[in-house]
Amino acid sequence: MDIRKTTMEDLDMVLDLYAKARQFMRENGNPHQWGQNHPSKEQVINDIQRGCSYLCIDDGQALGTFYYAKEIEPDYAQIYDGAWLSHEPYGVMHRVASPGIKKGAGTFCLLWCFRQSGGNLRIDTHQDNIPMQNMLEKNGFQRCGRIHLKDGSPRLAYQKVNADETPII
């Protein structure tokens, strides 16, 4: 498996990956996290233009997509019922989607982002997204508390810290 930046030529493929992820969420008890149209086409285009959208590819097949950036996430400024593990500069991963056609693709993407972050990655998920919570905890992420998105929606906040981690690019 390899990770590469998404290009505008990949837009339809990425939108299809998100549609499949929304269907998976609905079928697995999580119909509210992304609803019918999140992320929007405009948001995906913005992510691509900013250079923050990535694809996981294996033998020419798209196995997943996600947003990654090493930036301050405004939604993470206030955390409830807990605390972040570290306030050092961190990476953020959002909008993780996989069609589920190859076991381990989500973990591969998650650990790639962790390495890019230099060993300090934050991510959040919906309380009903049990598969994501399980993947995070299985890979050493700790639940730190709750955050609220701009629209007020609550999310479970996770972080993994390892100061010895070296970015791979």
DADAMO-V800095 format. One record per residue. N is the residue number from 0. RES is the residue in one small letter. PHI is phi in radians with two decimals (* if undefined). PSI is psi in whole degrees, 0 to 359 (999 if undefined). OMEGA is omega in radians with two decimals (999 if undefined). Layout:
# DADAMO-V800095
n res phi psi omega
N RES PHI PSI OMEGA
N RES PHI PSI OMEGA
This chain:
# DADAMO-V800095
n res phi psi omega
0 m * 146 3.11
1 d -2.33 155 3.06
2 i -1.99 135 3.04
3 r -2.49 159 3.08
4 k -1.17 144 3.08
5 t -1.35 142 3.05
6 t -1.97 168 3.12
7 m -1.09 332 3.09
8 e -1.15 340 -3.14
9 d -1.56 358 -2.97
10 l -0.93 310 -3.11
11 d -1.08 321 3.12
12 m -1.10 317 3.14
13 v -1.15 316 3.11
14 l -1.06 323 3.09
15 d -1.16 320 3.09
16 l -1.06 318 3.12
17 y -1.17 322 3.10
18 a -1.08 318 3.11
19 k -1.15 323 3.11
20 a -1.15 319 3.10
21 r -1.08 320 3.10
22 q -1.11 315 3.10
23 f -1.03 317 3.13
24 m -1.06 313 3.12
25 r -1.03 316 -3.10
26 e -1.23 344 -3.08
27 n -2.03 31 3.00
28 g 1.38 19 -3.12
29 n -2.28 63 -3.08
30 p -1.38 348 -2.98
31 h -1.71 337 -3.03
32 q -1.01 311 -3.12
33 w -1.97 354 3.12
34 g 0.99 221 -3.07
35 q -1.68 342 -3.01
36 n -2.61 32 3.08
37 h -1.90 138 -0.12
38 p -1.29 153 -3.14
39 s -1.27 161 3.08
40 k -1.01 320 -3.14
41 e -1.10 320 3.13
42 q -1.16 319 3.12
43 v -1.11 317 3.10
44 i -1.05 316 3.11
45 n -1.06 316 3.11
46 d -1.04 317 3.13
47 i -1.12 313 -3.12
48 q -1.10 327 3.11
49 r -1.38 350 -3.12
50 g 1.35 26 -3.07
51 c -1.98 4 3.13
52 s -1.78 134 -3.08
53 y -2.27 155 3.06
54 l -2.11 143 2.97
55 c -1.77 121 -3.05
56 i -2.15 141 3.04
57 d -2.48 122 -3.11
58 d 0.90 42 3.10
59 g 1.36 2 -3.11
60 q -1.84 134 3.11
61 a -1.35 119 -3.13
62 l -1.82 348 -3.14
63 g 3.11 167 3.09
64 t -2.55 155 -3.13
65 f -2.89 166 3.03
66 y -1.82 133 3.02
67 y -2.44 138 3.02
68 a -2.70 152 3.02
69 k -1.76 90 -3.04
70 e -2.70 164 3.06
71 i -1.34 129 3.10
72 e -1.69 112 -3.11
73 p -0.96 325 -3.14
74 d -1.15 345 -3.11
75 y -1.67 3 -3.11
76 a -1.12 324 -3.14
77 q -2.06 123 3.09
78 i -2.08 141 -3.09
79 y -2.00 152 3.08
80 d 0.99 37 3.12
81 g 2.83 198 -3.13
82 a -2.71 152 3.04
83 w -1.18 152 3.14
84 l -1.28 330 -3.10
85 s -2.64 147 3.07
86 h -1.90 10 3.06
87 e -1.17 164 3.10
88 p -0.90 140 -3.02
89 y -2.40 162 2.98
90 g -1.69 157 3.07
91 v -2.21 142 3.08
92 m -2.15 131 3.14
93 h -2.40 167 2.96
94 r 0.90 49 3.13
95 v -1.35 127 -3.14
96 a -2.48 137 3.09
97 s -2.53 141 3.10
98 p -1.35 355 3.09
99 g 1.32 24 -3.10
100 i -1.54 348 3.08
101 k -2.45 120 3.14
102 k -1.06 136 3.09
103 g 1.65 354 -3.11
104 a -1.13 318 3.13
105 g -1.09 316 3.11
106 t -1.11 319 3.11
107 f -1.01 314 3.13
108 c -1.12 316 -3.13
109 l -1.05 312 -3.10
110 l -1.25 330 3.04
111 w -1.07 313 3.12
112 c -1.09 320 3.12
113 f -1.06 316 3.11
114 r -1.14 319 3.12
115 q -1.07 327 -3.09
116 s -1.27 351 -3.05
117 g 1.35 16 3.08
118 g 1.71 25 3.08
119 n -2.58 95 -3.05
120 l -2.14 134 3.05
121 r -1.99 147 3.13
122 i -2.71 153 3.08
123 d -2.29 160 3.11
124 t -2.64 164 3.14
125 h -1.29 148 3.14
126 q -1.07 336 3.13
127 d -1.56 356 -3.12
128 n -1.54 73 -3.09
129 i -1.11 318 3.11
130 p -1.01 319 3.12
131 m -1.19 317 3.11
132 q -1.02 316 3.14
133 n -1.10 317 3.13
134 m -1.11 317 -3.14
135 l -1.08 311 -3.08
136 e -1.17 323 3.11
137 k -1.10 332 -3.10
138 n -1.77 22 2.99
139 g 1.50 9 3.08
140 f -1.41 142 3.14
141 q -1.89 137 3.05
142 r -1.27 123 -3.05
143 c -1.78 341 -3.10
144 g 2.66 209 3.13
145 r -2.15 147 2.99
146 i -2.19 169 3.07
147 h -2.16 133 3.07
148 l -1.26 170 -3.14
149 k -0.92 324 -3.12
150 d -1.44 3 3.12
151 g 1.61 353 -3.13
152 s -1.14 132 3.13
153 p -1.37 149 3.06
154 r -2.46 152 3.02
155 l -1.44 132 -3.07
156 a -1.81 132 -3.13
157 y -2.19 154 3.07
158 q -2.64 147 3.00
159 k -2.26 133 -3.10
160 v -2.26 133 3.02
161 n -2.72 99 -3.03
162 a -1.10 344 -3.11
163 d -1.50 355 -3.09
164 e -1.27 134 -3.13
165 t -1.92 131 3.11
166 p -1.01 147 -3.12
167 i -1.63 353 3.00
168 i -2.18 999 999
